[in-house]
Amino acid sequence: MATRTKPGEGKQNVTLSLDKELLARARVYAAHHGLSLTRLLVETLEERLRRDANYEAARRRAVARLKRGIDFGGPTPTIPREDLYDR
């Protein structure tokens, strides 16, 4: 069971410098979606970080599969390299 933190515990205020037009648009967007500006920023950051973590995990799995190679179920060919190419 997850433990709940008390309101404000584990949180820290930050100061952002935003373009006035961007801030105005963000406020309208948040209000339109029933969110506070803080909640909008938190959800956006969480989503971006989650996507990045998912991408990195997928990349690690893909690299591991490439290193393992693909087993096609047949015997491993033991043909000498010289026999593969006519030179």
C-alpha angles and dihedrals in degrees: 000000000000117000117232122225123224115256109282094011112129093011129112131195117237133192119227129191108215133172108259093236092050091049092049092049091047092051091051091047092049092048091047089054095043094249135126115239089249092052090048092052093045093050092046093050092045092050094049092048091047091050091049092050091048091050092050092048091050091047092052091049092049093049090049090051091049091051091049092048127210121294108214091184097246131108117285108256114244098190112142113244092240090059092055095062131046107219 
